[in-house]
Amino acid sequence: MSSETQLRIFFERQHKLLQREREAELERYTLILSSSSQKLLEQKGLALGSLSVANVTVGLGGRTLVELERSTAYHTSTLFPSHQFRPGDIARIEENASTSAKKKIAKNTEEKQSRENEGVVYKVTDTRIVIALDSPDSNAEDADIPERCRVVRLANTVTIDRMDETLDQLERALLPAADGAPESKKKFSPPVTPLMRALLGLSEISERTPIKDLTFFDKTLNPSQKDAVRFALEVPEVACIHGPPGTGKTHTLIEIIRQLTTVTSVNPKPLRLLICGASNLSVDNIMERLLTLPAPSKGDRVKFTRIGHPARVMAHEGVLDATLEAKSYRSDQAALARDVKNELDIMLNTLSGKGKGSKGKRPKGAERKKMWEEVRSLRKESANFLKHVPNGLLTTDPCRYRQREGQVVQAVLKESQIVLATCHSAGGRQLRYENFDVVIIDEATQAFEAVCWIPILKAKKLILAGDPKQLPPTVLAVSKRKKKDSKVVPKVVQAPKAPETSVVDVLRNLDIDESESDDEEELEAKEDPIFAETADVDDERPLIEEEAKEIPAKKGVSNKLVLIKPPRSLETTLFDRLLAMHGPRVKRMLNVQYRMHKRIVTFPSRKMYDSKLQSHPSVSNRLLRDLSNITATADDDDEILSTPVVFFDTAGCEYFERTEGDTDEGSKCNENEVTVVKNWVDDLIAAGVLPSQIAIITPYQAQVTLLTSLLRPIHGLEIEIGTVDSMQGREKDAVIISLVRSNDKPMKRSVGFLKDKRRLNVAMTRAKRHLCVVGDSSTVQHGSGYLKSWMTWLENNADVRYAGLE
């Protein structure tokens, strides 16, 4: 059983790791944005420059939606270059900076500008980006958008702050306050539940309650899915659903949700559910599935509400209609609210020079100031409609707005049997006093453990779903510099002061191979006594690799309980830790996949899933030639369309990689590999495959940029090109992987990102009918035993082709 000391070490480690992550986030953006040139920011994808306003409208909650585009007045192409902006990111619209000179900002000016025109990325396409601005609270001119502007991506530490506070609450609930603890330690703490104790090793996991006669709503579930559903219903505290690629994890979760929320012989009382995910996309995917469920034969549909910033929610009518804000908006005052919105849209477009009859000219001087005052007044009026009481009455007392809004929110949530939110959003004020019977967390293997505790504190039972064999959560607080000098020891910044690291060093770190700092943890343990506490203890991941076999019991000690171990990194998720602590008793794995051809799935199944992953007959033999858009083809085309795996080996071709920048620490690219990829894409499309059916994946952003610049002008926007990280959760009929790494270092052939077998597992399991790999086997095979096995498997199972350019 975990002791008080072990728990304190666990919490202290989590807090310290989160503090490092916060400092890394602030360092990554604050230093860069204040000291970098426009060109450098664009190269790293942290800014989009020389933009103009295409449209200004008003979205839900009176938020201003600013649509920006690359004007032909400043650019030869309207397509955005490769960048890192994603829906939900925090961004700021500001005056365009010089592309040559570095922008120096005084401290007071920087603080003022940090509040101007900030918002959330609402939507991103290849030609336009939409920013949802928060309503200005002070000057009416705050939302004034420059004619020539840029968008910069900002640091976001709100989530880290909320994780820290949640851990504090958990610590206060489970541990007595130390002598002389400050008064702050007497803050709110949640009631201790059996779930909390089981997750932290304070008690054993309770025995399952067997269910004999379970009737499944979905008759198409396979045996492993049925077993996972039954297991999730039987366990009293925690269940982990391991869903490898294409095994119908979301499909299984929907069945679990229906079982828990419907009155049946095994579920006499419908339960209240909180459904969360590591990302908004995962939550919206579940939401979409719920919207398509058939109406029950008896009774009403289950009512559910989606909580989240409208800019972060999927732009799908059904999903948007189910949001808390949309439900509040549908009131007796809705028609009047729409009139206010229309008037706002007209005035905002006039101010941006896009209004009818404005001919691109903006009002100036007193007229402009007066219009902004009217906009501000209308925005407040629009916001009032979200704060009405249930009987439709409005209040004009600002002190009562929040009280009335709270009444509306509580009324909507009270009638919702299912509430959906990201793990972070579950800690918002809307759910502050809400409790649930069960919390389900999708993509749990991509979420920090601390963020998972936010919804866990609100429920009695936990169901986690994910795949620990795919990419873990992204961690910034890792030293990326190679340890050329053994005396160099990474140090922790103790205060949020301006770091001494140069801007160039920080920028290099944005796309650097983590695996090239293998001795980081050892050095860290020597430097930091807290991290050295368990530095010589075997990492928990080997337990996961071996399916977390039962640990032999010592005399007088139960073999059902493993002591809690502090994590070495935030990459160790709650899913990982539970498998390490409790073994397979808390997990069920889905073993039938519905995505990949049987040849494609063979290697990942054997190396990552103990050969347990099998192909469903409906997909095991399907090829590109079976696509409905493929017509009769020539013999050469049929050879291309009938091959599930192709390997273009560049060994001996001297297609060496190139590093972006002046040092060895920048992002990698390989021009010759790009040409090989381009030629194969041309062959696929000539054979009848559509660009929308093709995805190109590579570990490096610099290679993405090269591929995009070459292929998009030829094949348009439909062909998908991205890094491995951005493609997780995606699938395509044909996938081409460019490995990039090719060098002539005989003593140490460097492979960088490719060392992470989880990253490669993601890349090769995106393909449905056809997988093409382009790479240098003479370099890659020396990276690890896993890579050597993969190169051998490709040689024996793929159509190996000469990659030389003629």
N, C-alpha and C positions, 0 to 999 in steps of 0.2 A: 504494500500500500504506500502511495506517495506520502511523504512527510511534509510538514510545514516548511522545512528548510528547502526541500526540493521544489515546492511550489513557488517559494519566494525567488529562487534562482531562475525558475521558468519565466515568471513574470518580469523579472529584472532583465533577462535576456531579450524577451519580446520588446520591452520598452526601448532597450538600447538599439536593437535592430531597426525599430521604427524611427528612432531619432536619427540614425545614420541615413535612412531612406529620405527623411525630410530634408536633411542637409544636402544630400545629393540632388534632390529635386530643385531646391532653391539655387544651388550652385550651378546646376545645368542651365537654368534659364536666366536668373538675375544677372549673372556675370556676362553671359553671352549677349543678352538683349541690350545691355547698357554699354557694351564695349565693342560690338562687332559691326562690320560693314553689312550693308544690304546684300551684297553679293554673297558673302560668307553665310549669312542666315538662309538665303535661298538655296545655296548648295547643300545645306544640311536639312532642308525641308522644314525649317522652323518659321519661315516667313514666305508670304506671297506678295510681291511688290508690283507697283505701278498698276493698281486696280482702279476701276471706276464703278459707280453705283448703277446697277441695271434696273433695280426696282426696290421700293420700300413699301412694306405692308405691315399690318398689325396682326399678330397671332393671338393664341389663347392667353388670357390673363392680361391683355393690353400690352404684351411685349412687342417691341419693334423688331421686325424681320428685315434685315438689310441684305439684299442680294448683290454680290459683287462679281465682276467679270474682268477678264483681260481685254482691255480696249485695244482696238486696232490702231489707235493713235499712239500707243506706246509699245506695241508688240507686233511682230510679224505673224504670230500664231495665237489663236484664242485658247489653245490647249494649255492647261496648267503643267508646269514641270513636275517631276516627282517630289512629293512632299509628305509630311507626317500628320496632316490635319485629318481628324476623324470626328464624326458626330459625337457630341458630348464633351469635346475638348473645350477648355477655357481659352478664349482668344480676345484680342484687342484690335480695334480698327484705329489707325492713327495716320498722320500725314506721312506720305512716302519719303523715305530717307534717301540720301545720296548713295549711289551704288559703289562709290569709291572711298569716300571718307567715312571713318567710324563716327558713330553718333554718340557724343558725350552728353549726358543728361545730369544736371544738378540734382541733388537729393530731393529738395522740396518740389522741383518740377516733376521729377520721376514719380513721387508719391501722388501728385495731382493727376498726372496722366494715367496712372495705374487704375484710376477710378473712371476715367473717361472712355465711353464707348466700349466697355468690356461686356462680354456676354458668352454665350455658348454656341459652338458650331452646330447649326441645325441640320444642314444638308450639304453634301459635297458631291459634285459631279466633275467630269473632266474639264468643264469650261466655266463652271460657276460654283461659288461658295456662299452659303446663307448663314448669317450670324444673327442669333436671337439676343438682342440687347436687353439688359435689365432696365426697368423704368428709372429714369434719373430722379434722384431724391433732392437735388439741390438746384443748381442753375438750369434754367430752361434751355440754355444753349449747349448743354452737355452732350446731346445726341447729334451735334453738328458734324456731318461727315465731310472730310476734305474731298475736293474734286478728284485729286490724284492721291490715292491712299494705299496703304499696305495692311495686311493682316499678320499678326505675330502670335505664335502659340505661347501661352503663359504657364507658369508653374501652378500646380494645384495641390495644396497640402491639406485641404479640408478633410479629405478622406482619412489621411494619416492622423489628423487631430481627433477625429471621431473614433478611430480604432484605439488610440491611446486612452481616451476617456472610457471606452467600453472595458478595456483591460483593468483600468482603475476600479470601475464598478465591480467587476468580477473579483478582483483582489480584496476589495473591502468586504464583499459578501463571504468569502471563504477563509480569510485570514484575519486574526485579531490585529488591531492597530498596535504598532510598536510603541513602547514607552516614549513619551515626549513627542508623539506624532502631531503634526499641525492640525488645526481645526478643520482644514479642508478634508481630512480623512473621514470626517463624520458626515460627508455628503451622502446622497441617495445610494443605496446598494440593493440589488434585486434579491428576491427570496431564493434561497438555495434549493435546487431541485435535484432529484435523482439523476437527471440527465447531466447536469453540471458535474456531479461527483463521478459519474461513469466516464465522462470525457477526459477528466483530469486524473484518473487513476486513484481516486479516493474511495471508490467502491467497485465491486465487481459488476459486470453487466448482468442484468436480470435474465432469467431463463425465458425462452420464448413460450408464447401461449399458442399451441397448435390449432390450426383451423382445418376442420375436416372437409366440409362441403362448401367450396368456394366457386361461385358462378362468375365467370369472366364476362365483362361487357363486350370486349373485343375478341371475337372468335378466331382471329388470325394470329394471335400470339403464339410464338414458338415455345418449346418446353423451358428453355433457359429464361425467357421473359416471364413466363408464368411462375417459375420458381422464384424469381426476383420479386415479383408482385406479392406472392404469398409470404415471402420472408419479410418484406417491408411492413406487412400488416401484422405479422406475428410478434415481432420484436417490440418490447415495451419502451426502449430508449433510443437506440441508434442503429441505422442500417446504411451500408455503403453499397451503392450500385455501380459496379465497374462496367462501363460501356465502351469497348474498343470502337474504332471507326466503323460507321455504317451498320452498327448492331441494333439500331432502333432504341436508343436510350430515351429520347424524348417520347417516343411511342409508349414505352414502358411506364414512364412517369405519368402520362395522361391516364393510363389505366389505374395506377395507384391513386391518383387524384379522384377519379370517379368512384373508386371503392370507398375512399375515406369520406366523401361528401354525400353519399347516397345511403339511404336506409335499406339495409339488407338483413338477411338472417345472421350474418357474421358481424354486422355493424349496426346495432340497434339505434344508435344516435349519430346523426350527421355531424362530422367534426368541422371545426373552423381551421382553415389552412392559411399559412403565410408562405408564398412561393417566391424564392429569391434566386438570383444568379450572379455570377461574377461580372457579367456585362449586361447592358440593356438589350443587346441582341438576343441573348439566351432567354431572357424574361419574355421578350416580345414573341419569340418563336413558340413558347409554351402558350402564350396568350392567343396567338393565331390558331393553334390547335384547339384550344377551348372554344373559340368562336365557331368552329366548324362542327362541333359535336351535335348530334341530333337531339331534338327536344325529348325529354323523358315522357314515357307513356302516361305517367301519373304525376301530378304536381307541376310546379313551375320550374323553369330553368334555374340552375344555381347562379346566384348573383356574384359577380366579381368586379373588383376595382383595381385599376393599374395606377400605382403611385409613381410619380417621377416628373422631372422637368419636361414640359412638352417638346423642347428642342432635342431631348435625348430619346424620346419615344419614337418608335418606328412610324414613318409617315404612311400609315395604313388606316383607312377610315374606321374599321372596326376597332382597332387598337386605340386610336385616338379618342373614339367615342366612349371607351371604357375608362379613360383617365379620370382622376379625381377632379381635375379642373373642368373637363368637359361636362361631367355630370353636374357640377355646380353651376355651370354656364346655362344648362338647360332648365330654365325657370320661366316664371310668368313674365319676367322682364327681358327674355331672350330677344324678342323682336326689336325692342328699343336698343338693346346692346349692339345688335347688328347695325342699326342705323348709326350709332356712335362709331363703330368700327369703320364703316364705309366713309364717314366724314374724316376720320383719322387718316385712312389710306389716301384720300384725295389731298389732304393738307401735307402729308409727308412726301408724297410724290412731287408736289409743287415746290416744296423746300429743297428737294434734291435735284430739281430741274427736269424731272421726268413727267410732270403733270401735263394735262391737256392744254395746248396753246402756249406752253412755257417756252417752246423752241430751245430747250436745253439751258435756259437762263434761270438763275436762282434769284428770288427776291433778296434785297439787301437792306441794310440799315434798320430804320424803325419798323418798316413793314415786316422784315424778317423776324425781328425780336417779338413783335406782336403775334405773329403766326405761331412762334414757338411757345408763347404763353398759352395760346388757345390749344395747342397740341397737348401741353402738359395738363391743362384743365380737363380736356376730353379723355386723356389717358387715365386720370384719376376717376373720372366718371365711369369709364369702362370697367376699371378695377372694382368699383363699388358693386357692380352686378354680381361679382363673385363672393360678395360678403353679405348677401341678403339672408334674412331668416327664412325658415321653411314656408311660412305663409306668404312670402313674396314682399314683405315690407322692407324698406331700405332705411338705413340710418346715415346721417351725415356727421355724426359725432366721431372724430378720429379715434378717440379713446375706446370707442365701442366697436370699431371695425374688427379688431382682432378677436374680440369676444364673440361677435356675430359669426365671423368666419369660422371660428372653432365650433360653433353650434352646427353650421352647415356640414363641415367635415365629419363631425361625429355622427350626424344623421346618415350621411352617405356610407360611412364605414360600418355603422351598426348593422345595416341591412346587407352587408357584403359577407358572404360565407368564405370567399376566397379573396385574398389581397395579394397582389403581385408587385414586387419592387426589387431593385438591386439590393445587395447586402448593405451597401452604404446608405441607400435611401430608407431602409427599414429603421434607421436610427433617427429619422427626421421627426419634427414636432407632431406631424399628423398621427403617427403611431406611438406616441410617447406613452399613452395609457392603455394601449390595446394589448390583449393577450390572445394566444392561439393554442390549439391542441397540438398541431404538428407544423414544423417548418421543413420545407423541402428546398435544398440548395443545389441548383444545377451548375455545371462547370466548376464544381468545388475544387478540382485539382488545378484550377487557374486562379484561385483566390487566396490571398493571405489568410492564415488562420485567424488573425485578429479581426479581420472584417467579417468572417463567418460568425464570430461570437455576437455581433450586433443583433442579428435576428434570433440567434439561439436563446438569448436571454428572455425572449418573449414567448417561448414554447416549452412544452413538456416532452416532446419527441422530435427526433431529428432524422431526416433522410438525406444523405449526400449522394450525388451522382457525378461521375466524371471518369477520367482515364489517366492514372498516374504515369502511363507510358508515353503520354504526349507532353507538350510544352508546359512547364510550370509557370506560375505568375512571374511577370517581368520585374526584376529587381535592379534598381539603378545603383545602389550603394555597394558596388563591387569595384575594387581597384582594377583598372584595365591595363596598367602599365606592365610591361614585361619585367621580370626580376633579373635584369642583366647583372646587377650588383647585389650580391647576397646580403650586403649590409643595409640595404634599403628596406625599411619596415614601414608599412602603412600605419598612419596614425588617425585617430578619431578627432574630428574637429569638435571642441567642447563648447563653442559659442557660435551663434550665427553671424560671425564677422565675415567681411569680404575675404574669400579664400586667396591664398598666395598663388594657387595654380593659375597658369596663364590661360587666356581665352583659347588659344590654339590647342592646348592640352585638353581642355574640356570638350572642344569640338571633336577632337580625335576620338574621344571616349564615346561619342554618340553611336558609333558603328564599329566597335572593335571586338575582337574575338575574346570572350570571357575565358575560354579554355586555355589561353596562352599565359595564364597566371595560376598555374596549378599549385604553387606553393603558398598561395595567399592565406589559406586557413591556418597552415602551420605557423607562419609568421605572425598572424593575427593572434593566435593563442599564446605565443610567447610574450606579445606586447600587452595583452589585455587579460588580467587575472580572471575576469568573469567568463570570458570565452575559454580560458584554459581550464576551467572547472571540470569540463568533460571533454577536453580536447583529445585525450588518449582513448576515449570510448569509441567503439566502432560506430560509424554512421548508421542511421536507421534505414537508409535505402537498401542495403543488402538484404534486410529482412523482407522488404517489399519485392525485391527481385526474385526471392525464393518463395513467394506467396506467403510470407510471414508465418513460417511453420511454428508450431507450438514450441515454446521454450521449456525444456525439461524442468520439472518442479524440484525445488530443493526441499529438504526434509522440513516438514511443518509449514511450508509455504504453498499457497494455492498456485497452480500453474495457469489459472485463468486471469491473473492480474499481473501486469507488467508496470514497473515504475515509470513515471513520466520523465522524459529526458529533454533538456532545453535544446532548441534547434540551433544549428550552426548558421543557418541562413533563413531568410524569409521565404525561400523557395520550398522549404519543408511545409507542406500544407497540412491542414487538419485531417484530410483524407489519408495522407501519407502516415501521419503520426498514429492514427487509430489502427491502421494495418500493422504498424510496427509494435504497438502495445498489445492489441487483442487478437491479431492474426486473422485467419479466414472466418472466424466465428462471427465477424461483423460484416462480411462481404458476400455478395453474389455477383458472378460475372456473366454477362451476356456473351454467347459464343457463336451466334449465327449472324454473319454479316450480309447485307443486302446491297452493297455498293460495288465491290471489285470483282473483276475476272479472277478465277481461281489461281491463275499463274501469278498475278500481281500480288495476291494476298499471301502467297506461300512463304516468302522470306519474313515479313513482319510477324506472321503467325508463329513461325518457328523460333525466331530470336527474341520476340517481345512478349508473346502470349503463350509460351510453352506448348505450341502447336495445338492449342485449343480452339483457335478461331477458324471456323469453317464457312465456306461460301454457300449461300442458299442456291438451290437449283435454278432459280429464275435469273441469276446473274452470273453463275459460274462459268458459262461459255459464251457470253455475249461479247461481241466485238464491234469495232467501228462500222464494219460493213452492214451490221444489223440496224443501224440508225434509219429512221423513216425518211430522212432527207438524202440518203445515199441511193443513187440509181445504178443502173448497169455500168460497170467500169471495165477499163482495160486490164490486161494481166498485170502490168506494173502497179496500177492503182490497187488491185486486189491484194497484191503482196503487202502493200502498206496497210491496208484496212484490215487484214487478217492476222496481223502480228500484235499480240498483247504487250510484249516487252521488247524494246529496242535499246541497244547500248552503243553510243558513238564514243569509242575509246580514242582519246587524243594522245596516248602514250607514244613518245618518240616523235611527235609532230612539233615539239618545241612551242606549243601554244601557252607560253608562260603568263601567269597572272600579272597584273599591274596594280600598284597601290595608289589610291587617290591621295594627293598631297606630296609633301617632300620627305616624309618619314615612312617607316615600315608599319606604323600603327593606324593608318587610315583604312577606309573601306576598300575592298578588293573588287577588281573587275577583270574581265578577260575578253578582249575584243574578238579574238578568233572563235571562241565558243559562241559568242553572239551571232557570228556569221553562220556557224553550224546550225544553231537553233533556228535562225531565220530561214535557212534552206529547207529544214524539215517542216517548218510551219507552212512554207509555200507548197511543199509536196502534199501535206495533209489537206490543205484547202483546195488544191487542184484536183484531189481525189474526191472532193465533195463534202468534206467536213466544214462546218460553219465556224467562223471565228469565235462566235459565242460559245462554242463547244470545246474551246481550247483554253488551257491555263498554262502559264509559264512561271515556274517557281525557282527562286535562287536564294541562297543565304545572305546575299550582300545587297545593300541599297544602291551602291555604285553600279552594280550589274543591272539592277532594275532600271536605273536611269538610262543606261546604254540600250537595253532592250526596248524600252519605251520609245526612245528617240528614233530607233530604226524601224520598228514594226507598226507603231500607231499610224504614221502617215500612209502606210501601204494598206493595212488591214482594218483600220478604223478603231473605234473605241470599244468594240464588243469583245475583243480578245483580252483576257485578264492576265495581268502581269504584276507580280508582287513577291515580297519576301516570304519566307516560310511562316514567320510569325503572323503576318497579315492573312495568310490563307488557311489558318487553323479553323476548322468548322466548315470549310468550303468543299465542293466536289465538282469535277468536270469529267466529261467523257474522255478527253485526251489531255494528259499532263506531261509537260516537258520540264525536266529538272536540269538546271545548269549549275554544276558543282563549283566552278570558277577556279578552285585551287590547283595550280600546276607550277611547280618550282623545281630547281635543280640543286637543292641542298641535300647532298648525299648523306650527311651525318644526321640531319634532322629535317625531314620533309614536313613542312608545316601545313596543317589542314584546318586550323582555326575552328570555326563554328561546326565543322563536320564531325568533330569529336563527340558532340552531343548526339547520342543515338536517338533521343526523343525528338530532336529537331528533324532528323532524317526520317523517322517514323511518320511524322506528320506529313512531310513532303511526299513520300511514296504512297501514302494511303489516301491521297486526294483523287487518284485516278479511278475511273469506273471501267473503261474498256481498253485503254491504251496508255502505257507508261513509257516515256522515252527519257533516257539518262545520258547526259553529255558530260564527260569528265576524263581526267588523266588517271588511269588506274595505277601507273607507276608512282604517282605521288599519294593518291588517296589511300592505297592499301597499307601504307606505312603509318597511318594515323592512329589506328587502334585495331584490336582483334576483331571488333565488330565490323569495321570498314573492310578489313581483309576478307572476312567471310562474305560480305556483300559483293565485293569485286569478284570473288570466286563464284558466287551464285549467279551473278550477271553473265559471267563467261560461259557457264554451263546451261543457263536457262533462257537467256535473251538472244535476240538476233543481233550479234555483234557486228558492227560495221566500221569501216575505216573512216576516220574523221578528217582526213587530209583535204584541204581545199584545192580544187583543181582550177 
